[in-house]
Amino acid sequence: MKTMTHRGYTAEIRYSEEDSCFVGRVVDIDDIVSFDGDTAEELRTAFEGMVDFYIEVCQKPESPPQKHGGGLLSRLRAALRQTS
């Protein structure tokens, strides 16, 4: 399996026969961040755009960007504190 990295995030890449394109998924985070492209250039552009978008969306204090897992427990604790 091939990988790509951008801004400290890694994605695993595979070819989907069903969709006739390359698909990727960012690994080591609890959220699902995926992308696709027909060429290596499209795939790279889509990956970098999704990582940048993910980081931008997660700028809120209650939803920081994750790296290397473990963020789910922190999010659950924060959510429990808010409902108490």
C-alpha positions as CSV (number, residue, x, y, z in Angstrom):
1,M,0.0,0.0,0.0
2,K,1.3,3.5,-0.9
3,T,1.2,6.5,1.4
4,M,1.3,10.3,1.2
5,T,2.1,12.9,3.9
6,H,1.1,16.5,4.3
7,R,1.4,18.8,7.3
8,G,2.2,15.8,9.5
9,Y,-0.7,13.7,8.4
10,T,-0.4,10.4,6.5
11,A,-2.8,8.8,4.1
12,E,-2.9,5.3,2.8
13,I,-3.7,5.1,-0.9
14,R,-5.2,2.2,-2.9
15,Y,-6.7,1.8,-6.3
16,S,-10.5,1.1,-6.4
17,E,-11.4,-1.1,-9.3
18,E,-15.1,-0.4,-8.6
19,D,-14.7,3.3,-8.9
20,S,-11.8,3.3,-11.4
21,C,-9.8,5.8,-9.4
22,F,-7.3,6.1,-6.6
23,V,-8.8,6.6,-3.1
24,G,-7.0,7.6,0.1
25,R,-7.8,7.8,3.7
26,V,-6.0,9.8,6.4
27,V,-4.7,7.4,9.1
28,D,-4.0,7.7,12.8
29,I,-7.0,9.9,13.5
30,D,-10.4,9.0,14.8
31,D,-12.3,11.1,12.2
32,I,-12.8,9.7,8.7
33,V,-11.0,11.9,6.2
34,S,-11.0,10.4,2.7
35,F,-10.4,11.7,-0.9
36,D,-10.0,10.4,-4.4
37,G,-8.5,11.3,-7.8
38,D,-8.0,9.9,-11.2
39,T,-4.3,10.8,-11.5
40,A,-1.4,11.1,-9.0
41,E,-1.6,14.9,-9.3
42,E,-5.4,15.0,-8.7
43,L,-4.9,12.6,-5.7
44,R,-2.1,14.8,-4.2
45,T,-4.3,18.0,-4.7
46,A,-7.3,16.3,-3.1
47,F,-5.3,15.0,-0.2
48,E,-3.6,18.3,0.6
49,G,-7.0,20.1,0.3
50,M,-8.7,17.7,2.6
51,V,-6.0,17.9,5.3
52,D,-6.0,21.7,5.1
53,F,-9.8,21.7,5.3
54,Y,-9.8,19.3,8.2
55,I,-7.3,21.5,10.1
56,E,-9.4,24.6,9.3
57,V,-12.6,23.1,10.5
58,C,-11.0,21.8,13.7
59,Q,-9.7,25.2,14.7
60,K,-12.6,25.4,17.2
61,P,-11.4,24.7,20.8
62,E,-13.9,22.0,21.3
63,S,-12.8,20.1,18.1
64,P,-9.0,20.3,17.8
65,P,-7.3,18.5,14.9
66,Q,-6.1,15.0,15.8
67,K,-2.9,13.3,15.0
68,H,-1.9,9.7,16.0
69,G,-5.2,8.8,17.6
70,G,-6.2,9.1,21.2
71,G,-8.3,12.2,20.6
72,L,-11.7,10.4,21.0
73,L,-11.3,10.1,24.7
74,S,-10.4,13.7,25.1
75,R,-13.5,14.7,23.0
76,L,-15.7,12.5,25.1
77,R,-14.5,14.0,28.3
78,A,-15.0,17.5,27.0
79,A,-18.5,16.7,25.8
80,L,-19.3,15.2,29.2
81,R,-18.1,18.3,31.0
82,Q,-20.3,20.5,28.8
83,T,-23.5,18.5,29.6
84,S,-22.8,18.4,33.4
